[in-house]
Amino acid sequence: MFKNPSPTLVSFITAISAAVVFVLFQFLYNRFSGDVYSVLHYAVDFFVLLIIAYLSAYFIVKHFVRRRIKLIYKSIAKQKLTSLEKNNPEIYSDNINKVEKLVEQWADQNNREIETLRELEEYRRNYIGNVSHELMTPIFNIQGYIYTLLDGAVNDEEKKFYYLKRAATNVDRLENIVSKLEIISKLESGHIVLNIEIFDIKELVNEVLHDNEMLALRKSIILSFKPGSDHSYLVKADRENIRIVLNNFIQNSIKYGHKTGKTSIGIYDMETNVLVEITDNGIGIPEEHIRHVFDRFYRVDKGRSRAEGGSGLGLSIVKHIIEAHHQTINVRSTPGVGSTFGFTLEKA
């Protein structure tokens, strides 16, 4: 009753308070001055003052305070009302009691939006810094090799070939970064049209495993299916984009896996979907890094990632590809034990 009082109740309480105070003051004054009045006199004064105070308070509350609160309510509610409320303007007249709650909701929503904007701004700053750093590294290297050649090394056949080869490597790295950024941009904007087809996911996994046999052989890493999870399933997806996903996961498991280790692939029936998991027994990922592994340019071990030739964009591209299929992607990992990356595909 008193938590969200109406204008009428506010006016009535104000009027009673004013009338009681006035009559009490009149009684005390008359008592000390020696004047004597009857109870009826005090009652008449009380009710007359009550009516005058009520009308005055109601006028002030309704035409000044309530009107301004109502304006605030309309301004806030304009973005929150349902279509039914928008089609019934008179709903405002009885909703003054909702103002406090609505203002709190509005403030909470604004605080969340401000916090989101701050996070996006922080992400933007980090992203620009990462892009600049990744691009400047090969640019500086190319610049250094070219200036070395111009300073006289071009006359030394052995040095010339070495510096040109190093410059070409950095050009390839620069091209790789730019092309991956372009792929991410197209995926985010929806400009890449997926070529959805039906294919056997196990057959595609076998192709990717064969493509990476030599890379695994250099580190004596065994590539294989998990026992009992090597069944064939037909899925509906963009085959070449899923090849990119599998390649990235398998190559990462080799790059960051231990020598003489193993990478296992599991394919599981999830009723309407198929789950594909790639598990290694490599270095693992600390818990605080797991939620960032799909961020652009994010590296758990920056020195080792660059040494392995990674751009920090592969997992971001993978995430966008899976999301473009309206499927899920996940990772779980234990440092020193290994990591498991998984994604789902629609079953055909």
C-alpha positions in Angstrom: 0.0 0.0 0.0 2.7 2.5 1.0 5.5 1.1 -1.2 4.0 2.5 -4.4 1.3 5.0 -3.3 -1.1 6.5 -5.8 -1.5 10.3 -6.2 -4.8 10.1 -4.3 -3.2 8.3 -1.3 -0.3 10.7 -1.2 -2.7 13.7 -1.2 -4.9 12.1 1.5 -1.9 11.3 3.8 -0.5 14.8 3.3 -3.9 16.4 4.0 -4.5 14.4 7.2 -1.0 15.2 8.4 -1.5 18.9 7.8 -5.0 19.0 9.4 -3.8 17.1 12.5 -0.8 19.4 13.0 -2.9 22.5 12.4 -5.7 21.5 14.9 -3.2 20.3 17.5 -1.3 23.6 17.2 -4.7 25.5 17.4 -5.6 23.5 20.6 -2.3 24.2 22.3 -2.5 27.8 21.4 -6.0 28.3 22.7 -5.2 26.4 25.9 -2.3 28.7 26.7 -4.2 31.8 25.7 -7.2 30.9 27.8 -9.7 30.6 24.9 -12.1 27.7 25.0 -13.5 26.0 22.0 -15.9 23.0 21.7 -15.0 19.7 20.2 -17.4 20.4 17.4 -15.4 23.6 16.6 -12.2 21.6 16.4 -13.9 18.9 14.3 -15.2 21.5 11.8 -11.8 23.1 11.5 -10.2 19.7 11.0 -12.5 18.6 8.2 -12.5 22.0 6.5 -8.7 22.0 6.6 -8.6 18.4 5.5 -10.6 19.1 2.4 -8.6 22.2 1.5 -5.2 20.4 2.1 -6.4 17.4 0.1 -7.4 19.4 -2.9 -4.2 21.5 -2.8 -2.0 18.5 -2.4 -3.8 16.5 -5.1 -3.5 19.5 -7.5 0.2 19.8 -6.8 0.9 16.1 -7.0 -1.1 15.6 -10.2 -0.2 18.7 -12.1 3.4 19.1 -11.1 5.0 16.0 -9.6 2.9 13.3 -11.4 3.1 15.0 -14.7 6.8 15.2 -14.6 7.1 11.6 -13.4 4.7 10.5 -16.2 6.9 12.3 -18.7 10.0 10.4 -17.4 8.0 7.1 -17.6 7.0 7.8 -21.2 10.5 8.5 -22.2 11.9 5.3 -20.6 9.0 3.1 -21.5 9.0 4.2 -25.2 11.7 1.6 -25.9 10.3 -1.1 -23.7 6.5 -1.2 -24.3 5.0 -4.1 -26.2 2.9 -3.6 -29.3 -0.2 -3.9 -27.2 0.9 -1.1 -24.9 1.9 1.1 -27.7 -1.5 0.8 -29.3 -3.2 1.8 -26.0 -1.8 5.3 -25.0 -4.2 5.4 -22.0 -2.1 2.7 -20.3 0.2 5.5 -19.1 -2.5 7.0 -16.9 -2.5 4.1 -14.4 1.2 3.1 -14.5 2.8 5.7 -12.2 3.4 3.0 -9.6 5.7 1.1 -12.1 8.0 4.1 -12.5 10.4 3.1 -9.8 10.8 -0.5 -11.0 11.0 0.6 -14.6 13.7 3.2 -13.9 15.7 0.5 -12.0 15.4 -1.9 -15.0 16.3 0.9 -17.4 19.4 1.8 -15.3 20.5 -1.8 -15.1 20.1 -2.2 -18.8 22.1 1.0 -19.5 24.8 -0.2 -17.1 25.0 -3.5 -19.0 25.2 -1.7 -22.3 27.9 0.6 -21.0 29.9 -2.4 -19.7 29.5 -4.1 -23.1 30.7 -1.0 -24.9 33.7 -0.8 -22.6 34.5 -4.5 -23.4 34.1 -3.9 -27.1 36.3 -0.8 -26.9 39.0 -2.8 -25.0 38.7 -5.6 -27.6 39.0 -3.0 -30.4 42.2 -1.5 -28.9 43.7 -4.9 -28.4 42.7 -6.0 -31.9 44.2 -2.9 -33.6 47.4 -3.4 -31.5 47.6 -7.1 -32.4 47.0 -6.4 -36.1 49.7 -3.7 -36.2 52.2 -5.9 -34.4 51.6 -8.9 -36.6 51.9 -6.9 -39.8 54.9 -4.8 -38.7 57.0 -7.9 -37.8 57.3 -9.3 -41.4 57.4 -5.7 -42.8 60.4 -4.8 -40.6 62.1 -8.1 -41.5 61.6 -7.5 -45.3 62.8 -3.9 -44.9 65.9 -5.1 -43.1 66.8 -7.7 -45.7 66.2 -5.2 -48.6 68.3 -2.5 -47.0 71.1 -5.0 -46.3 71.1 -6.0 -50.0 71.2 -2.3 -51.0 74.1 -1.7 -48.7 76.3 -4.1 -50.6 75.2 -7.6 -49.8 73.7 -7.8 -53.3 77.2 -8.3 -54.7 77.7 -11.4 -52.6 75.9 -14.2 -54.3 75.6 -16.4 -51.2 74.3 -13.5 -49.0 72.0 -12.3 -51.7 70.3 -15.6 -52.1 69.9 -16.0 -48.3 68.4 -12.5 -47.8 66.1 -12.8 -50.7 64.9 -16.2 -49.4 64.3 -14.7 -46.0 62.5 -11.7 -47.5 60.3 -14.1 -49.6 59.4 -16.1 -46.4 58.2 -12.9 -44.7 56.2 -11.9 -47.8 54.5 -15.2 -47.6 53.8 -14.7 -43.9 52.4 -11.2 -44.6 50.2 -12.6 -47.4 49.0 -15.3 -45.1 48.0 -12.8 -42.4 46.1 -10.6 -44.8 44.3 -13.4 -46.5 43.2 -14.8 -43.2 42.0 -11.4 -42.1 40.0 -11.2 -45.3 38.5 -14.6 -44.7 37.4 -13.6 -41.2 35.9 -10.4 -42.5 33.9 -12.2 -45.1 32.7 -14.8 -42.6 31.6 -12.1 -40.2 29.8 -10.1 -42.8 28.1 -13.1 -44.3 29.7 -12.5 -47.7 31.0 -16.1 -48.0 28.2 -18.4 -49.3 28.5 -21.9 -47.9 28.4 -24.7 -50.5 26.3 -27.2 -48.5 26.5 -30.8 -49.6 26.1 -34.3 -48.2 29.4 -36.2 -47.6 30.9 -38.8 -45.4 32.7 -37.1 -42.5 35.0 -40.1 -41.8 36.1 -40.1 -45.4 37.1 -36.4 -45.1 38.9 -37.0 -41.8 40.9 -39.7 -43.5 41.9 -37.4 -46.3 43.1 -34.7 -43.8 45.0 -37.3 -41.8 46.8 -38.4 -45.0 47.6 -34.8 -45.9 49.3 -34.3 -42.5 51.2 -37.6 -42.3 54.6 -36.0 -43.1 54.1 -33.2 -40.6 53.3 -35.8 -37.9 56.2 -38.0 -39.0 58.7 -35.3 -38.3 57.7 -35.3 -34.6 56.9 -39.1 -34.5 53.3 -38.3 -33.6 50.7 -41.1 -34.3 47.5 -40.0 -36.1 44.6 -42.4 -35.5 40.9 -42.8 -34.7 39.8 -43.5 -31.2 38.8 -47.1 -30.7 35.0 -47.6 -31.4 34.5 -44.0 -32.7 35.5 -44.4 -36.3 32.1 -44.9 -37.8 31.0 -43.3 -41.1 28.3 -40.7 -40.9 26.8 -38.6 -43.7 26.6 -34.9 -42.8 25.3 -31.7 -44.4 28.0 -29.0 -44.6 30.5 -27.1 -46.7 33.1 -29.9 -47.3 36.0 -27.6 -48.1 35.4 -25.3 -45.2 35.1 -28.3 -42.8 38.4 -29.5 -44.3 39.9 -26.2 -43.2 38.5 -26.8 -39.7 40.0 -30.3 -39.5 43.3 -29.3 -40.9 43.7 -26.5 -38.3 42.8 -28.7 -35.4 45.0 -31.6 -36.5 48.0 -29.4 -37.4 47.7 -27.6 -34.1 47.7 -30.9 -32.2 50.9 -31.8 -34.1 52.6 -28.4 -33.7 52.0 -28.2 -29.9 52.1 -31.9 -29.2 54.9 -33.8 -27.6 57.4 -35.8 -29.7 56.4 -39.4 -29.9 52.9 -38.4 -28.9 49.5 -39.1 -30.5 46.5 -37.3 -32.0 43.2 -39.2 -31.8 40.0 -38.4 -33.8 36.6 -39.5 -32.5 33.3 -39.3 -34.4 30.1 -39.6 -32.4 26.4 -39.9 -33.1 24.4 -37.1 -31.4 21.0 -38.0 -32.8 20.4 -35.0 -35.1 24.1 -34.0 -35.2 27.5 -35.6 -35.4 30.2 -34.7 -33.0 33.8 -34.6 -34.2 36.6 -34.4 -31.6 40.4 -34.1 -32.0 42.4 -35.0 -28.9 46.1 -34.8 -28.3 48.4 -35.5 -25.4 50.4 -32.3 -25.8 51.2 -29.3 -23.6 47.6 -28.4 -22.9 46.1 -25.0 -22.3 45.8 -23.2 -18.9 42.3 -22.6 -17.7 42.6 -18.8 -17.8 43.4 -19.0 -21.5 40.7 -21.4 -22.7 38.0 -18.7 -23.1 40.3 -16.7 -25.4 41.7 -19.4 -27.7 39.2 -18.5 -30.5 40.1 -14.8 -30.3 41.9 -13.3 -33.2 45.7 -13.2 -32.7 45.5 -14.8 -29.3 48.3 -17.1 -28.4 48.7 -19.1 -25.2 52.5 -19.4 -25.7 53.4 -16.4 -28.0 57.0 -17.3 -28.4 56.4 -20.9 -29.4 53.4 -20.0 -31.6 55.5 -17.7 -33.7 58.3 -20.2 -33.8 55.9 -22.7 -35.2 54.8 -20.2 -37.8 51.3 -19.5 -36.5 49.5 -16.3 -37.2 47.0 -16.5 -34.3 44.1 -16.4 -36.7 43.4 -20.1 -37.5 41.2 -20.9 -34.5 39.2 -17.7 -35.1 38.5 -18.7 -38.7 37.5 -22.2 -37.5 35.1 -20.7 -35.0 33.5 -18.5 -37.7 33.1 -21.4 -40.1 31.3 -23.6 -37.5 29.1 -20.7 -36.4 28.3 -20.1 -40.1 26.9 -23.6 -40.1 24.8 -22.8 -37.0 26.7 -25.4 -35.1 28.7 -25.4 -31.9 32.5 -25.6 -31.1 34.2 -26.3 -27.8 37.5 -27.0 -26.2 38.6 -28.6 -23.0 42.1 -29.0 -21.8 44.4 -29.8 -18.9 48.0 -28.4 -18.8 50.5 -31.2 -19.2 47.8 -33.7 -20.2 46.5 -32.5 -23.5 43.6 -30.8 -25.3 40.4 -31.8 -27.0 38.7 -29.6 -29.6 35.3 -30.6 -30.8 32.6 -29.4 -33.2 29.2 -30.5 -34.3 27.7 -30.9 -37.8 24.2 -31.6 -39.0 23.5 -35.2 -39.8 22.2 -35.9 -43.2 
